[in-house]
Amino acid sequence: MAEIVTLADAIEATVHDGDTVAMEGFTHLIPHAAGHEVIRQRRRDLTLVRMTPDIIYDQLIGAGCARKLVFGWAGNPGVGSLHRFRDAVENAWPNPLELEEHSHAGMANRFVAGASGLPFAVMRGYRGTSLAAHTAGVADISCPFTGEILTAVSALRPDVAVIHAQRADRRGNVQYWGISGVQKEAVLASARSVVTVEEIVDTLAPQPGAVVLPSWTVGFVAAMPGGAHPSYALGYTERDNDFYKAWDEISRDRQRFVAWLDEHVYAAATTTGPATTGRAAVASTGAAARAGAAC
């Protein structure tokens, strides 16, 4: 059954050096506050898994938390490259970064297989590409009924899944809605899980299209209003487009990135909310970045 704890306690209990960690959320509900807590607790040698690594993984990589990245696409959405990711790949700073690349469909099917307790999933993807020759866990398989050659992808079973959601009740049942991504599958596939939420309520009111994770599927729940910022939580917060633009400049330079990390992550507390990801703090950071770029 889920325990309701502080974010710091949830990360301390679940994320350990050397773990495979999936932080999911697609377009919105990206667990930025939880990622910052992993950085604050200085976890190392992590294998980071995500369908679409964006700036939270750029920050984790730049902070030295990552050893390997398993992913389908990586970038700063609508802006450009992830410069801390590029620096790790091209220059091994702050650490060398091993890459395992898949398609989105491959990643989603791998999560589904893990959530279903199966060793692999079968799909029609990867055909005609060279990914299988360069990627572990991808193999041709023959359909026993038709003889068609398909692709098998190995199941993803992370040590820890971390997601953000709109609500949880006091028993630890979690409710989220909007673009659902593979959050549910990631939680069900993982040995341990942390869910940050915008609020904890007495009762989960019905919501069209909502996904509910029962308390017995979740390890820890932590209240973290604004915990998806600079992404958004549908019905609660809006996407901070200015920060995504500002991040391009912040992350280009190692010293500037380290200074940002010191001020907005290491120096921040999570007891009353994500100080490093609050709109006012990030807006001022974005303004400073734009002013610096103009100098």
N, C-alpha and C positions, 0 to 999 in steps of 0.2 A: 504494500500500500504506500502511496506517496506521502512523503513528509514535507511539511511546509517549513522552510528554513530561510536563513539569509542566503543571498547569492554567494558570498564568500565561503560560507559553510558548505553549500552545495558543490561548488567547484573543488574545494579541498577534499571532499569525501569521494568525488567521482573521477577527477582528471589527474592522472599520475604520469610521471615521466615515462616516455616510451609508448604511451597509449595511442591507439587509433581513435581519432575523434571526428565525428561528423557534426558540423554545425549547419543545419539546413534552414531553409526559408527562401522563397522564390519571389523576387521583386519586393515583397514586403515581409514583415515578420522575421527579419534577419537578426540573429541574436548578438548584436554588437556589444551590449553591456556585459554579457557573459564572456564574450571573447576578450574584452578588456580585463576581466577578472582573471582569466587564464594567464594573460600577460603579467598582471600584477603579482600573481603567485609564482611567476618565473618557471613555468613548466617547460621542459626541454625534450628534444628528440621525439616530438609528436609526428605521427602520420595524420595529416589533415585531409579529410574527405569532404568533398562538396561538389554538387553538380556544376555550380557556377561560382567559383571563387571570385570575390570582388574585394572591396577595400578592407573588410574585417580580416580576411586572410592575408592581404598585403601587410597589414599591421602585425599580425602574428608572425609572419615570415620575417619581417624586418626586425622584430623584437627578439629573434633568435629562438623561437619556440618550435620551429618545424624542422624535421629531417626529410620528409617526403610529402608530396602532394598528389592525391588521387582525384581526378577531376574530368569535366567534360569541356569547359570553356573558362577562360580566365580574363578578366579585364575590369576596367572602371566603367560601369554601364553608361553609355551615352557620352563618354568623355574620351577614353583612350586606354593606354596601357596601365598595368600595375607596376610601378617603378621599383618597389622593394622586391617584388617577385622577379622582375627582370634582373636586378642586381644579384640576387641569390643564384639564379641560373647562369648568368654570364660571368660573374666575378666571385661567386661563392661567398658573398657578404650578406649577413654576418656568418652564415654557414653554407656549405654546399646543399643543394636541394635536389633530391631525386624526384623524377616526374613519372607518373603513370596516367596516360591519357586515354579517355574513352569518349564515346558519343553520349549525348544526353539520354537517348533511349537506352543505351547500354547501362549507364549509371542507374537510371530508374528501375530497369529490370533487375539489376544486381541487388538493389535495396528490397525490391518485392520478394526476391528469392530468399534473402536473409530474414525478412519478416515472416515468411511462410515456412521457415524451417527446412528449406530445400537447399541442396548443394549448389545448384545453378539454375539459371533461367534460360529459356530458348526464345530466340528472336530471329527476324530476317535482316537485322542490321549488320553493318561491318562488311557486307559482301562487296567485293570489288575494290576494297581499300587495303592498305598495307598495315593497318593498325594491329591486326592479329599477329603479324610477324614481329611486332615490336612491343607488344603488351601482354603481360602475364594474365592468365584467367580468361582468355578468349580462345575458342577452339571450334572447328567445324564439327557438326554432329549430323548424323543421318536420321531422318524421321523413320521410325520402325514401321509405319503404316503406308507411307507413300514413297519413301526413298529420297525425298527432297533433302538437299543439303542445306542445313540451317546453321545458325551460330549459337553456341552455348557460351554464356558469361557466368563466371563464378559468383557465388553469393557474397554480398557485403555484410559482414557482422562486426561492426565497430565495437570497441570497448565502451565508448560513451557517445550518446547522441545529445545534442544541445539544440533546443528550439525556443522560439518566442511565440506567445499566443496572446489572445485578447483577455481571456478570463480563466479563472479556476475557482471552484467552490472550496469550502473549508475542509472538505474531505479529500481534496486533491484531484478531483475530476477536472480535466482541462477541456476548454472549448475554444476553437478558432474558426475563422471563416474568411472568405475572400480567395485569392489565389492560393491553392493549398499545397502546391509543390509535392515534395516527398517527406514532409515532416512526420506524418503518421508512420510511414514505412521505416524511416530512420529510427524512430523510437522503438518500434516493435522488433527491429533487427538487432538492436544494441543490447549489450549486457547491462549497462547502466544508463540513466538519462537524467537530464536537468531541463526543466521548463521554466523560463521566466515569463511573467504575465503582467499585463497592464494593471489588472486589479484582481483581488480575491473577494468573492461575493458569497452571500448565503446560499443563493440558488442560481443555477445556470438557466437563464431565460431562453426559450426556444429562439433560434436564429436561422433563417433560411440558408440552406447550403452549409451549415456548420458541421465541422468534424469534432467529435467528442472522444477524447482519450480517457477511458475509465481509470480511476485511481490506481487499480492494480497493475496497469501497464507502465506507470510513471514512477521514477525513483524519488526525485526531489522537485518541489515547486518553490519558486522564489518570486515575490512581488517586486517588480521592477518597472514602474511607470516610465514610458519613454525608452524602454530597453532595446527597441529596434532602431533607434535613431542612429544614422541619418536616413535609413530606410523608414518605412512607415508601418503602422498597424491599422488596418482598415477600420474605420469607425472611431478611432482614438487619436491618431496622429497623422501628420502629412509628411511626405517625402521632402527632405531638405536638399534640393537640387544644388544650392549654392555650395554645400559642403563637398559634394561629389566633384564639382569643378575646382574647388579650392584644394582638394586632396591631390590633384595632379601636380600642383606646384609644391605642396608640402613634402610630398614623397619623392620628388626628383633628387633632392640633395640629402646625403646621409646625415649631416650635422643638423640640418633643419628638421628632418624626421625625428632624430633622437631628442631634440629640444621639445618638439611637439609631444612625443611620447612621455617625456619627463613631466611636462606640465599638465597634460590632459588625461593621462592614464595612471602613471605611477603615483602621482600626487593626489589622486582622487579617491574618495570613499564611496562605498555602495550601500551604506546603511539607509539612506533616505531617498536614493534615486541615483541614476547614472550621471554624476557630475561631469564626467568627461564627454557625455553625449547629449547633454541638455541643449536645447535650441540656442539659448543665449550664448553659452560658451562656444559652441561650434560656429555660430554666426560671427562672433568676434574673431575667431580663428580664420574663417573664410575671408573676412574683410582684411585681416592682416596679411593673408596670403596674396590677395589681389593687390593690396598696396605695395607689398614687397616686390611683386612681379612687375609693377609699373615703375619702380625706382631704377 
